[in-house]
Amino acid sequence: GESPEITHDDERLCVKWPLKIANACFIMTFEEDRVVMECENIPASRWYLELSARVGAELPFIKIAGTCVDARVKDFDYSVSCKGGDFVACNDDEGRVFKVVPRDEKISLIFRSGK
C-alpha cells in the first residue's frame, strides 16, 4: 500500500492505510483496551487477519474458539475477545495458528488481563 495517515486525540489513535486496490483503505482505530479494524471498499469475504509462527514454536494459547482466545505466559493469564469477527483455529503444518474473520465488515478485538 501507500504511506499511512496517522491521527490521534486524547482517547484514540487512527491509522488509515491506503491499499493498492483502487479506493481501498485499511483502517485501524486503537483505544486503551481495544482495536477496531476495517477495510473500506473491500467486501469482508475478501480479507481476514492471520497469525503464523514457526512450526513447532511454543505459543501461549490455551484455547482458540469462536469469539475468544485465552492465553498464559508464565503465571499471567490474558484473553483477547472478538466483538466483531470470529477466531478460527488453523494449527496446520505451515505454521498458521489462527485466523480472525470479520463480521459485518469489521474486526473488533478487546484485550483483557487476569481472570
Secondary structure, DSSP 4 states (H G I P E B T S, - for coil): --PPEEEE-SS-EEEEEE-SSTT-EEEEEEETTEEEEEEETS-GGG--EEEE--TT----EEEEEBTEEEEEETTEEEEEEEEESEEEE---TTSEEEEEE-BTTEEEEEEEE--
